[in-house]
Amino acid sequence: MKRTITTLAAATLVAAAMSSPAHAYCRGCAVGAGVIGGIAAGAIIGSAIANSQPRYYEDPAPVYAAPPADYVEPPDYVDGPVCHTERQQIWDGNAYRTRRVQVCD
């Protein structure tokens, strides 16, 4: 269905570009036809690329590597302060300003 609509749209663009007669005094007609042709070609090529899907997908093999000799497992927990960020209003002499301050318990 997508290909049919895309082909129909491309044919309509080409037909619209070709329907007006070319005049001898028309200097920019070739540029306009080139632009419309480029847009049509881009639409056709873009839809072909977008609709192309791989025929099959194979999961890559897992890669296992041995840890370095000096590798140490991290501990399950870490003792330390629990920190969070708070907003505080501070008077700077002209107005209140809000700034973020890290507070550790």
Residue pairs with C-beta under 8 A, 6 or more apart in sequence:
2 47
2 51
3 47
3 51
6 43
6 44
6 47
7 44
9 43
10 40
10 43
10 44
13 36
13 39
13 40
13 43
14 36
14 37
14 40
16 36
17 32
17 33
17 36
17 37
22 29
23 29
81 104
81 105
82 104
82 105
83 102
83 103
83 104
83 105
84 102
84 103
85 100
85 101
85 102
85 103
86 100
86 101
86 103
87 98
87 99
87 100
87 101
88 98
88 99
88 100
88 101
89 96
89 97
89 98
90 96
90 97
90 98
90 99
91 97
